């Protein structure tokens, strides 16, 4: 549950660690059943940039992870905005041979327990 900036940093650290283990199922435990997620990578893999529902997100992530021989996320910073229950996770990622700077925006439910909306952005290779 995220209520403070310290909670947000802990969440972000656990989130990048789970992705680095390729453990998208652990990541999914933090997402609501009715979520909406948007990503240019989702568009490349599924043909749709907008993913609706936890089952669809699982399917997209399963397909994405299967295409990548290795994943390494390194947290740069986590930014928590309490008023909107929004967490921004800025990180560096190595996906196979690609090295990118990336950012994900996650909006949490009223309790700060589940992500109800998310969006991923990928920057230039570094």
C-alpha positions in Angstrom: 0.0 0.0 0.0 1.4 3.4 -0.9 0.6 6.4 1.2 3.9 8.2 1.5 6.9 9.0 -0.7 8.9 6.4 1.3 6.3 3.8 0.5 6.5 4.8 -3.2 10.3 4.3 -3.3 10.0 0.9 -1.6 7.3 -0.1 -4.2 9.5 1.1 -7.1 12.5 -0.8 -5.8 10.4 -4.0 -5.5 8.9 -3.4 -8.9 12.2 -3.0 -10.7 13.6 -6.1 -8.8 10.6 -8.2 -9.9 11.0 -7.1 -13.6 14.8 -7.9 -13.4 13.8 -11.4 -12.3 11.3 -11.5 -15.2 8.6 -12.1 -12.6 5.7 -10.3 -14.2 3.3 -12.3 -12.0 4.7 -10.6 -8.9 4.3 -7.2 -10.7 0.7 -8.1 -11.6 -0.3 -8.6 -7.9 -0.2 -4.8 -7.6 -2.7 -4.2 -10.5 -6.5 -4.0 -10.3 -8.6 -6.3 -12.3 -10.2 -3.4 -14.2 -7.0 -1.5 -15.0 -6.2 0.4 -18.2 -2.6 0.3 -19.4 -1.1 2.1 -22.3 2.2 1.4 -24.0 3.9 1.8 -27.4 5.4 -1.7 -26.8 2.0 -3.1 -26.3 1.0 -1.7 -29.6 4.0 -3.4 -31.3 3.2 -6.8 -29.7 -0.6 -6.9 -29.6 -1.6 -4.4 -32.2 -3.2 -2.2 -29.6 -1.6 0.5 -27.5 -4.4 0.3 -24.9 -4.6 -2.8 -22.7 -7.8 -3.2 -20.7 -8.0 -5.6 -17.7 -5.6 -7.6 -15.7 -6.0 -10.7 -17.9 -5.1 -8.8 -21.1 -2.1 -7.2 -19.3 -0.9 -10.6 -18.2 -1.2 -11.8 -21.8 0.7 -8.8 -23.2 3.5 -9.1 -20.6 3.8 -12.9 -21.1 4.2 -12.3 -24.9 6.7 -9.5 -24.3 8.9 -11.4 -21.8 9.0 -14.4 -24.1 10.5 -12.2 -26.8 13.3 -10.8 -24.6 16.3 -13.0 -23.7 17.1 -10.9 -20.6 15.7 -8.0 -18.6 17.6 -5.6 -16.3 15.9 -2.6 -14.7 17.8 -0.1 -12.6 15.7 2.5 -10.6 16.7 6.1 -11.2 14.0 7.7 -9.1 10.4 7.4 -7.9 8.1 10.4 -7.7 4.9 10.2 -5.6 2.1 12.7 -5.9 -0.2 12.0 -3.0 -3.1 14.2 -4.2 -3.6 12.1 -7.3 -2.2 8.8 -6.0 0.2 8.8 -8.9 3.6 7.2 -8.9 6.2 7.9 -11.6 9.0 5.4 -11.8 12.0 6.5 -13.9 14.4 3.7 -14.7 17.1 2.4 -17.0 16.5 -0.8 -18.7 18.4 -3.4 -20.7 16.2 -5.6 -22.7 18.3 -8.1 -24.6 20.7 -5.8 -26.6 18.6 -2.7 -26.2 19.6 -0.1 -23.5 16.9 2.5 -22.8 15.8 5.1 -20.3 12.2 4.6 -19.5 9.3 5.9 -17.3 6.1 4.4 -16.1 3.2 6.4 -14.6 0.9 4.4 -12.3 -2.3 5.8 -10.7 -3.4 3.9 -7.7 -6.9 3.3 -6.3 -8.2 5.3 -3.3 -6.5 3.0 -0.8 -3.2 3.2 -2.5 -3.2 -0.6 -3.0 -3.8 -1.3 -6.6 -2.7 0.3 -9.9 -5.9 1.3 -11.8 -4.2 3.1 -14.7 -0.7 2.9 -16.1 1.3 4.2 -19.0 4.8 3.4 -20.2 7.2 5.6 -22.0 10.5 4.6 -23.5 13.3 7.0 -24.3 16.3 7.1 -26.6 18.9 4.3 -26.4 21.9 5.1 -24.2 
